[in-house]
Amino acid sequence: MSMKVEGETLDVVQQVKSEYKGVNTVDSIEVPQEVKDNAVNAG
């Protein structure tokens, strides 16, 4: 990657090793009972 700022150039080389886990997964969402009790029906 090269960056040029105010006429000066900086070249950067990176090596990255990464591991992705749980991609496209969603944990369950718990709605507190108080929220459910106070909910308004918008239908």
Buried (B, 14 or more C-beta within 10 A) or exposed (E): EEEEEEEEEEEEEEEEEEEEEEEEEEEEEEEEEEEEEEEEEEE
